[in-house]
Amino acid sequence: MLNWPQRFNIIHGIARGILYLHQDSRLQIIHRDLKAGNILLDGDMHPKISDFGLARMFQGHNTTSKTNKVVGTYGYISPEYAINGRFSIKSDVFSFGVLVLEIICGKKNKEFSQGDHNDNLLGHAWRLFKEGRSIELMSGSLQDSHVVSEVLRTIHVALLCVQHHAEDRPTMLSVVLMLVSEGTLPEPKQPAFFNEESFCEHETLPSVDKRTITLLYAR
């Protein structure tokens, strides 16, 4: 049962870790499988990004690539990667945005359900944001420890990260700065409503483990 300060520190730590991979390491690294299961916590609840088995390294200015074999985990993969096989640092940004929403509400995107609509977690967060009720996304266990302004700002940043088009998403440097600053944030556009049902309508999925895509050929 993590309180809000712990969750916020985890979110900020993950963001700084991804920023290091994207910008500060000798080779630029795109993780390609950022998800809750690949974020480890040490004894002091500091996050560690793990499992680089699907990571790709780049050198120079070639920071976008395309593949016919899409790998990753349902619920965290960006639309352009899952549908067209294109991935870049903005693919990790999308996955980070999903992670943030999951950390705040305590529920997984793929398993999320709401009685009055069929939205996934991203769609639900967007609906609440447009209605000025974003704070309702927060897990009830955080009621006694949360800081309203921090929660609302973090949700806002997460929605910027899960924009449908890669070019609309911020870089991780911008994300780190936005999380700790008090400046005005840009308005997010409607996020990618990306759930398992809509995904299957566009792609033919093999019979594999329900959580991880091992073979998927983009059109």
N, C-alpha and C positions, 0 to 999 in steps of 0.2 A: 504494500500500500504506500506508494510514493506520494508525498505532498507536492504542492505546486512549486516551491523553490527547487526541489529535487528534479522535478520534470522539466522545468525551464532550463536548469543547468545541463541536463541531458540533451535537450534540444540544441542549446547553444554549443555544447561540446561536439555533437554530431556535425553541426554546420561548420565548425572550425576544422574538424577532421576532413570533411569533404573538400573544403577550401584548400587545405594542404595538398590533397591528391590532385586537384584540378590546377593549382597555380604555383605552389611553393616547392613541390618535390622536383627532383632532377628531371624526371620524365612525367609528362602529364598522364594521369591515370583516370580512366572512367571505370567505375566499379561495376556497373550493369546489374547488380543484384542487391541493391540497398533495400533492406526490409527489417522488420522488428527482430527476426531471428538471427540477423547478422550484426546486431548491436549488442555487445557484451558490456556488463557493468562490473567494475572492480569493487573492492571493499568499501571505497569511499563514494560509490555511485558515479564514478567518472566513466563516460562511455568510451568504448573501443570498437572501431569498425573492424569486422572480421570477414573471413572467407573471400579471398580474392581470386578464387578459381575461375570466375568468368570475366575478370577485369581485362581491359585492353589498355596498352600503353601507347602514347604518341610522342613524337619528337618533332619540333619545329612548328609550323603553322597548320599542319594537316590534323585538325581536331574533330573532324566529322567523318564517319565511315558508314558503310552499308553492308549488310550481311543477308544471306539467304537462309541462315539458320538463327532464329531468334531464341535466346535463352533468357531466363529470368523467372520471376514469380508473379502469378496472377495478382492483380490488385495494386501492383507497384510499377508496372511497366508503362512507359509513356506511349501515347497513341501513335506517334510517328515511327517508333521502334517496332511496336507490335504489328502494325498494319503494313508498313513499307520497309521495315528492316533498317531504318536509318537511326543511328545513335550518335550522341555527342555529350558534352558536359551537361547540356540541358536535359538529357534523359535522367541523369542522377538528380538534377534539381527537382524534376517531377516526382521521383521516388521519395526524395526528402520531404516534399510537401505532404505526400500521403502519410509518411511516418509521423510528421508533426500532428496532423489531425488525429491519428490513432493515439498518440501519447496524451493528447488533451482530453479526448472523450473516453479512452480506455477500451475501445472496440476496434476490431480489424475492419478494414475497408471491404474485403471480400465477404465477410460474414455479417456485415451490418444490415439491419432491417429496421424499418420504422412502420408502425401499424397503419398510418394514414396515407402513405405513399410508397412507391417502389424505388425511390432514389437510393443510390449507394451512399457511402459516407461523404464523398465529394459533393454529390448532388444535395445531400441534406445540409452540409455546411454552407453551401451556396444559398440555399433557400433561406436559412436562418440569417445569413449575412444580409441578403436583400430586404428582409423584414425587420432588420435592426435587432435581432434576437440571438446574435452569435454566442452570447454567454451561455445559452441553453445547451450548446454543444459540449460544454465542460462536464466531466464526470462528477457525479454527486459527491464523491469522496473528497473532492477538493474544496468544498464549500467553506471549510474552516481555515484554509491556508492560502487561498488564491488572492492575487492582486488583479482586480478587474481590468485595469488598463493594460497590464502585461498579457493577460489571457486574450483580450480582444485584439491586441496588436499581433500576437503570435498567430492567431487564426487568420488574420488579414494577410500576413506574410505567407502563410501556408497556401492560401488561395491564389496568391500571385505565382507560387511555384507550380501549381497544377493547371496552369492555363493550357488550353488545347494546343495552341501553336507554340513551338519551341522558342521562336523569336520574341514571344510575349513574356517569357519567364525571365526572372532576374538571374544574374550570375551568383555564385555562392558568396563572393565578396560583398555584393549588394545585400544579400540575405543576412550575413553576419552583422553588417552595419545597421540594417533596418531593425533587427531584433533588439539591439541595445540603444538605439537612438530614440528621440522623441519627435522627430520631424514628421511632416505629413507624408503619408504613403500614397502611391498611385492607386487608382481604383482598379480592382481586378475585373477581368471579363469573365463570362460564363466559363467554368472549368470544363475539362473533358469529363463527360459523364461516362466513365469507363468502368463497366462492370462485366462480370463473366457472361451475362446473357447477351449484351450488345456485342461483345467480343466474338462470341460464337456465330453471330449472324454474318460476320465478315470473313471469318477464317475457318478453315477445316482443321480441327484439332485432333492430334493423335490420342490414343488411349494410354495416358501416362499418369503419373502421380498427380493428384488434383491440385497440389500446391505449386508445382514447378513445371515450367515449360521446358522440355528437353529437345523436342523437335517441332518446329513450326516454320513452314515455308511461306514467306510473305509473297503476295501477288506483285 
